[in-house]
Amino acid sequence: MAESSDKKMDKVPIALSFGISSGDGASSSRKRKFNISNQGGDVVGDKIFSESEKCEKEILHELSQDLIKLKEGKRDLDLKLVQALNMYPSSKLLKEWKKSYEEACIMYDIPFVVRDSSLMEIRTEIGKEKKNEIDKEKEMEKGKQKEIDNVKTVVEGIAAESHRRKRLYLGSLKNQCLESVQDKGKRIEEVTDELETPLIQWEVNDFSKPTGIESKVANWIFSFEGNKSDVVFETNDGFQSTRFMMESLIPESEAFYNVIDTWSILLNYEERLKTKNSPRRFFCTTEIIPGEIFKENSDQERNNALFWNNFVEFLERNGQIEDLKKFFFPVVSSVHYFLVCFNLKEGKTQVIDNSAVDVSFSAKYGNIPIALRKVFVNVLKQLDDERVKKLNRGKPKREKMSWRTLRNKVDCAVFMMIHMETYMGQDVKDWYCGLANEGSTQKSQLLNLRHKYVGRMLLSDLNIKKNLVIEGMGKFAEYPMQKQKEILEYAKTMIYNRFNQFTDL
């Protein structure tokens, strides 16, 4: 008679995790650990320290190493459990073991990721294990020094990439000038370094695959390493973004508000680097807009006061209002992002939204654009800005771009980010942000942008945590490529699971 699946479980590799062995005795490593006699020292891990032999720093170092081993062991245990569930989906013993494991995780407040074995697809080609080990060793020897060198020169690499992209942009600008006056016989002046404003650090409409540096940063952020509360972006005036927030740019996820706020602050920083004669744009954060102003029959005076306090405080840190021509307000409504743009020069109120769902303006946006304009107009009045007369006229207009979408439900924040970056206030018919129409090409572009935007924010000179980011991505890049892939696949499930727990609160 064939063995039942339950009896076969004695052969499942999962039973060997963390040195757990079947039979009567403990594993050999455990025997070695507990057979050591204590001669007046302290036991740390599986070693004994006496005060005369080890100093406090050495003990702390070994504790840190043990913690790293513990985390790696937890990850390996989860991977083996998923593998075992795929191999023996009907095993009662394995299901009981999984239940006990889950209860232990709950007891010790450890995230439990294995909710459904189908969440992770782990290849278990046993015949290739030996070859994979050899490949890993070769990859480690070949790539370790290269990755370390890349980290050492990352700042120079960013500068070189920035210079290359500036030249591409300026070359394109020069060609446009040549074409526009070629028939008129006018003399064309060379494009000088005066046009090379520090603002042009990244090529506009660049949807190519992320560069090596951009990929390294994104891989580190999406690797689930470190703590979710680790600050990875911080400005001198105290604005912060954590690893947990930046993780929300992982593909197929809705980005958190904090990511949009970080993007606004970065764009304001870059706007300040423009020449004095360039029209200035101003990007607000989601925190500036109190939700009370959108409620029906709300107190207008109170709305004005709430908005004034938030807006003016933020404005003082980012520029003088008389220098600013266009104001962008990112709005979140019903878990959907869209922009409200106030063009003070032309007196326009525009709604820029990637959604092409064909419904009426009021059904889509309610009173949001009008309520926002009311409180913004009050600020202009208080500041004696004459441009308020133009802005207070006309109806808000919903712009219709060719790249709007009907089916995309998770990338509205990424759309908002590219809209904020590329829209300069021109007629929409003359605006091309670089996105293809909805389809596979656009989907690929948005995927690339998620990785590129992570790199752009975290490697900005505005970020005082930049060196921490470079150090973290360098350590992750030292792993062999196969290990990086395994970690990122595992981390994807962990990040999604953490987001689900957060949104369920």
N, C-alpha and C positions, 0 to 999 in steps of 0.2 A: 504494500500500500504506500502511496506517495505521501511524503511528509506534508502536513498542513502548513499554511503560511505562518501560523503562530509559532510552530516548532522551528521553522527556518530562521526565526528572528535571532536565534543564538549566533547566527553568522553575520548579522547586520553590523557594519562598522560603527554605527551610532553607539553601540554598547561599550565601545572603548573610549569614548570621549571623556576628557578630564581625568584619565587614569582609572576610570571605573572598570572593574573586571568582574567577570562572573566566577563562580566558584567560592571556595571557603576563605581564601586569604586575600589580603590587600595586594595591590600591584607592587612590583619591586621598588618603584620609586617611592611609594608611600612607606614601605618597610624601612628603606634607608633613612627617610626623614624622621620617623618616630623611634628608631633604634639609637639615635644619637643621644648620648647622656648629657644632661645639662650640668655644667660645672661652674655655676655661678653667673652665667651670662644670660642675655636676653635672646629669645628665639624670634627671628625675623625671617619670614619665608621658610626655607628649609635649612637655614644656617644659624649658628649660635655666635653672638657677638659679646665679647667682654669689653668693659670700659677701656681697658688698656690696649685692646687690639683694634677697635674701630671707633672712629670719631662720629659725631652726630651727622655731619654732611655725608659720609659714606653710607650710613644707615638710611638716610633719606634718599640717597641715590638708588640704593637697592630696592627700597620700597617703591620708588617710581618705576623701576624696571619690572617689579612684580605686578604693578598695576597695569602696565602695558601688556604683559603676558596674559593677565586676567581678561582684558578687553579683547585681545586676539583670540583667546580661548572661547569667549562667549560667541564671537563671530563664527569661529569654526564649528562650534556646537550647533548654532542655528543652521548653518549650511548643511551639516551632516543630517540634521533632523529633516530638512526639506528633501534631501536626497533619499533618505529612508522612506519617507511618506510616498515618494514617487515610485520607489521600488516595491513597497508592500502596502498599497492603499487600503487593504482589507484587514490588516493585522490588528487584532484586539490588544495584544501586548503593547504594540507601538502606540496605539491610541491612548491606552492607559498611561504610558510613559509620558506622552505629550501633555496629557491632562495634569499629571503631577508636576511636570516642568512649568506649565503655565501657572499653576498655583504657587509654585516657589517664586516665580518672577513677580507675581502679585504681592506675595508676602514681603519680599525684599525690595519692592518698588523698582523692578527692572523692566524696561520695555520688552514686551513679548511680540515678536514680529510674525511668527509662523501661524497666521490665521487661516491661510488657504495655500495648500502646496502648489496650486497653479500660479500663484503670484510670482514665483521664481522658477526659471527654466535652467536647471543646472545639468550640464552635460557630464555623463558618468561613463565615458568610454574607458573601461578598465584596461584594455589592451594598450592604450596610449599613455598610461600614467608614467611609465619609465621614460619614454621619449619626452614627455612634457617636463619632467624633472631635469633632464639634460638640457633642454631648450631654455628653461628658466635660468640655469646656472650660466649658460653662454650669454643670455640676454643681460644678466646682472653684470657679468664681467665687461661686456661690450658697452653697455649703456650707462653704468653708474658714473664713470668719470665724465662722460659727456653731459649727463644731467646736472652734475655738480657744477661743471663749467658754465652751463647755461644759466644756472641760478646766480653764480658770481657775476655774470655780465648782463643780468636782466635789465638793469637800469640803462646801460649803454644800448642794449637791444631795443628797448622802448624808444629811446631817443632816435636811433637810426630809422626805426619804422615810422616814427612821427615825421622825420625829415623827408623820407621817401614819399609819404602820402601828401605832405605839403607840396612837394614838387609836382606830383601828379595833378593836384588841384590847380596849381598856378599855371601849369602847362595847358590844362584844359581851358582855363580862363583866358590865357593869351590867344589860343586858337579861336575862341569865340570872338574876341576883339578883332582878330585879323579877318575873319569871315564877314563880320558886320560892316566893315569899312573898306573892304577890298575893292569894291567897284567905285568907290568915291575917290580913290587915289590919295587918301590921307596917309601921313607918315605915322607909323606905329612905334610908340616908345616901348622900350624893353620893360617887362614886369620886374620891378626892383624889389629889394628885400623889405621895403617899407610895407609891402602888401603881405609879407609873411608874418601876420599876426599870430601870436601863440595860440589863438583860438583854433586854428586849423591843425589839430593834432591827430584827427581821425578822418579818414576819407568818407565824405558824405555819400550815402547810398551804397555803402560797401556791405553786400550781403554774402560775400564769399565765405568759405569755411574759416573758422577762427584760426588765427595764427598760433604758432607754438606756445607763445607766452599766454595768449588768451585761453587756450585749451588747458594749460596747466593750472591757471587760476580757477577756471570753472570746475575742473576735475577735483581740485582740492575742496572747493565749497560743496560739491555734490557727493563727497566721499563719506559723509556722516562721521568724520573724525572730529575730535575736540568736543566742546560743550556747546549746546545750542545757545547759551547766553554769552558766548565769546563775542566781544566787540571786534568787528572786522572793518568797520568804516567809522571814522570820527573826525569832526572838524574842530578847529581851534575854539569855536564858540560853544562847543558841547553837544552838537547834534550827533547821534549815534545810530548805527545799524548793526544788528547782531547776525551771527551765522544763521540762526533760525529764519530770520527775515530774508536774507539773501538766498537761502535754499529754496524759497518759493518761486524762483526763476527757473527751477528745474522743469524740463519739458512736460507738457500735459498737466500743468498745475496753474492755478490762478495766483498771480503775484499779490503779495500783501501791500497794503497802503504805504508802508514804510519804504518799500523799494521805489515807488513813485516819488515820495518825498526826497529820498536820496538823489534821485535823478534830477529833480527840480533844483536842488541845491547845487549840484554839479554844473548844470546848464547855466545857472546864474553866475557861477564862478567863471565859466568860460566867456559869458557875455561881457563881463568886466574887463576881459583881456582884449576886447575889440578896440579898434581905433575910435577916437572921439567922434568922428564924423559918421560912423556906422549907426544905423537905427538900432536902438537897444530894445531887447525883449525882456520881459520879466515873468518868471515862473513861480507861481505860488505852490504851497504844499496843501495836502488834503486837510491838515490840522488847522489851517487858517479859517476854513469855512465851518461855522457852527451849524449843526443839524437843525437847530431851532428855527433858522430863517426860512426853511422850506415847509414848515408846518402851516396848515391853513389857519387863518385868523390869528396869527401870531402877532405879538406886540412889535410894531415897526421900530419904535424908539429903542427898545431893548435889543432888537436885531442889529440896529446901527451901532450901538455901543459895543456889543459882543464882537462884531466884525472889525470895528475900528481898532480895538485893543490888539487883536490877533494880527491884523494886516499891517498896521503901522509899525508894530514892534519888529515884524519880519522885514518890512521894507527898509527900516533904518540900518539893518545889517547888510543890505544888498544893494543900496543905491538911492539916488535922489529921484523922486517921481517925475520931475520935469525933464529928465534925460531919457525917460522910458516912453516907448511908442506903442507897444503891444503887450497886453497882459494875458497870461494863460492861467486858467483855473482848472485843475484836474478835479473831476467830480466822480464820486462813486455812488451809484443808485441801483438798488436791487442787484448787488454783486456784479455790476457792469460799470466799466470806466468809459468816460468820454470827456472831451475838452470843451470849455466855454472860453472863447477868445474875445477880448475887447480890443478893437483896433481904434485907438484914440485919434489917429490922424484922419481916418475916414469916417469915424463915428459908427462903426459896424459892431454888431454883436453876432458872433458866429458859433455854431455848435459843430464840432468836428468829432465824428463818431465812425468807427469801423463797421457798425451794424447797418445793413441795408434792408432790414425788415421794413416792409411797406405798411406803416401805420401813420396816423396823424401825428403832428408835432406835439400836441397836448397829450395824446395817449402815450407817447414815447417818453417825454421829458417833464410832463406836468407843469408846475410853476417854477421849476428850478432856474432856468435862464433868466426869467424876469425878476425873481426874488434875489438872485445873485447880483443882477444889474442894479437893483434898488440900493443895496447896501454899498456897492462899489461907487455908485454915483454920489452917495452921501459923503464918502471919503473925499472925492474930488471937490465937492462943494466946500467941505471943511478946509481943504487945502487951497481954496480959491483958484482952482485949475479951470481955465476957460474952456478946455476941451470937453467939459461935462455937457455943454449945450448940444454938441453934435451927437455924443453917445446916447443921450436921453431920447433920441428920436428913432423911429423905425422899429420893426419887429425883428426878433432874433431869427437867423436863417440857419437851416440845417444844410451843410455843404454835402455835395454828392460826388465823391471821388470814385474813380474807376475801380480801385482795389478794395472797395468795401465788400463785406462778406455776409452770407446768409446762414452758413452752417457752423462757422467757427465760434465756439462757446468758451474757450479757455485762454485766448491770446489777446483779449481786449486791452490788457495792461501793456503788452508789448507793442500793440498798435499805437497806443497813446504815447509811448516813449519815442517811437519813430516820428510821430506827428509833431510832438513838441520839438524834436531836434531839427526837423527839416522845414516846417512851415514858417515862412517869413512875412506872411500877411498879404501876399500877392493874390490875384484872382485865382480861384481854384483850377480853372482851365489851364493856367500856366504853371501849376504846381505839380511836380512829379517827384515823389519821395523815393522812388526806386523799387517799390513793391510791385510784383506781378499781380494780375487778377487772381481771384480765388481759385485755388487748385493745388496740385502737387508742388509746383515751383514756389508758390507763395509759402506753402507749409514748410518747405526746406529753408527758405529765407528767414522765416520767423524762428525756426529752430537755431539757426546760426546766430541770430541776433541775441537770443537769450544768453548764449555763451559769451558773445562779444561784449554785451552790456555789463555782465558781471566783471569781466576784465577791465573794462573802461572805468567803471566806478571805483573798484578796489585798488587799481594801480594809478589813480589820479594823484597828482601832487597835492591836491586838496586833502587827501586822506592821511591823517597823521599816523594811522595804523599800517601804512603801506609796507614798511619793513617787516612787520609781523606777517603780512600776507605773503611777501616774497619768501620768507623763511618757511612758512607752512607749505606753500606749493612746491618749494624745493625738496622738502623731506618726502612729500608724497611722490614726487617725480622720480625719487631714487628707487622706488619699488619696480620690479620687473613688469613689463607691459601686461603679461598674463595676470599677474596678481592685481594690478590696477583695474583691469576689466572685471575681475571677480568681485573686488571690493565695491566698485561702482554699481554693479548689478545688485549686490546685496543692499547697498546704501539706498538705492532707489526705492526699494520696498520699505525700508526703515523710515525714510523721509516722508513717503506718502502716508504711512501708518501714523507718524507723528502729526502730520497735518490733519488727518481724520480725527484724532483724539482732541486736537486743538479746536476744530470747528464744531465738535460735538458738545463742548462745554457750554 
